[in-house]
């Protein structure tokens, strides 16, 4: 996968969100070599002790302003070569922006 991770866990919020996540990810990965597709699964936050930390950091980065400033020196946000096509697909679908 290139990131050192063998799989990624997504927060299992509700059935409708899981369906939207899967559709968005599938759309974002259209045309990307299947060998480069990230492995992911939806799990309850309680089953992944550190999922809350990633969720909090992503929220703060997206909130901007003082919340984003507080991440400085703690979290580095960047894109790996494998993440770029995935994020481009999400941006194209309007899932993130």
C-alpha positions in Angstrom: 0.0 0.0 0.0 3.0 2.3 0.4 1.9 3.9 3.7 3.1 1.0 5.8 -0.5 0.3 6.7 -2.1 -3.0 5.7 -5.6 -1.8 6.2 -7.6 1.3 7.1 -10.5 1.5 9.5 -13.4 3.8 8.9 -15.9 4.8 11.6 -19.0 2.7 11.4 -21.5 5.6 11.9 -24.8 4.3 10.5 -25.9 2.0 7.6 -26.7 4.9 5.3 -23.2 6.5 5.8 -21.5 3.1 5.2 -23.4 2.8 1.8 -22.3 6.4 0.9 -18.7 5.7 1.9 -18.5 2.6 -0.2 -20.0 4.3 -3.2 -17.8 7.3 -2.9 -14.7 5.2 -2.5 -15.6 3.0 -5.5 -16.2 6.0 -7.6 -13.0 7.7 -6.5 -11.0 4.6 -7.4 -12.5 4.1 -10.9 -9.6 3.7 -13.3 -7.0 3.2 -10.6 -5.0 0.0 -10.8 -6.7 -2.5 -8.4 -3.3 -3.3 -6.9 -3.2 0.3 -5.6 -6.7 0.2 -4.0 -6.5 0.7 -0.2 -7.9 -2.0 2.0 -10.6 -0.6 4.3 -13.4 -1.8 6.6 -16.1 -0.1 8.6 -15.7 -0.8 12.3 -17.3 0.6 15.5 -15.1 3.3 17.0 -14.9 1.3 20.2 -13.2 -1.6 18.3 -10.3 0.7 17.2 -8.9 2.5 20.2 -7.0 5.1 18.2 -9.8 5.8 15.7 -11.0 8.7 17.8 -7.6 10.4 17.5 -7.6 10.3 13.7 -11.2 11.5 13.7 -10.4 14.4 16.0 -7.4 15.4 14.0 -9.3 15.3 10.7 -12.1 17.3 12.2 -9.7 20.0 13.5 -7.9 20.2 10.1 -11.2 20.6 8.3 -12.6 23.2 10.9 -9.7 25.5 10.1 -8.8 28.6 12.1 -7.6 28.1 15.6 -8.4 24.4 15.5 -6.2 23.9 12.5 -3.4 26.0 14.1 -3.5 23.8 17.2 -2.5 20.8 15.0 0.7 22.5 14.0 3.7 20.5 15.1 1.5 17.6 16.2 0.1 16.4 12.9 1.5 16.7 9.4 -1.1 16.6 6.7 0.1 15.3 3.3 -0.7 13.1 0.4 1.2 10.0 -0.6 1.4 9.1 -4.3 -1.2 6.4 -3.6 -3.5 8.8 -1.9 -3.5 11.5 -4.6 -5.8 9.7 -7.1 -8.1 8.6 -4.3 -8.5 12.2 -3.0 -8.9 13.5 -6.5 -11.8 11.2 -7.0 -13.4 12.3 -3.7 -13.0 15.9 -4.7 -14.6 15.2 -8.1 -17.6 13.6 -6.5 -18.0 16.5 -4.0 -17.6 14.2 -1.0 -14.8 16.4 0.3 -14.0 19.9 -0.8 
